[in-house]
Amino acid sequence: MLMRLSHDIGLYFYDIVIARFDLWAAFGVLAQFVFGARFIVQWIASEKAEKSVIPMGFWFLSIAGGLMTMVYGFARRDIVIILPQTLSIFIYVRNLMLIAKDARKRAGEVELPT
């Protein structure tokens, strides 16, 4: 039984990693690496600041990885990928808008009256 199970698992991984691997699968893997890189950027920034921070690069990698993953979902015609990525991208862009709004507000507070 264990021999059969290990053989079936081997066939499964061969199927998804070798037999079905194409250009779109490579693009999807790259999209996941870009998306995952945002956590490395956030971790490094937090270690440098010695507190939890979310740098701008986190949001840009989120948008890039999200868009790439959404394109992959459209190419694969997979609604399970398309719908959450669409919502996520909106949230990432909205966060950048809020950061820009806060930066403009802070810049206005810093200006000295002439």
Buried (B, 14 or more C-beta within 10 A) or exposed (E): EEEEEEEEEEEEEEEEEEEEEEEEBEBBEBBBEBBEBBEEBBEEBBEEEEEEEBBEBBBBBBBBBBBBBBBBBEBBEEEEBBEBBEEBBEEBBEBBEEEEEEEEEEEEEEEEEE
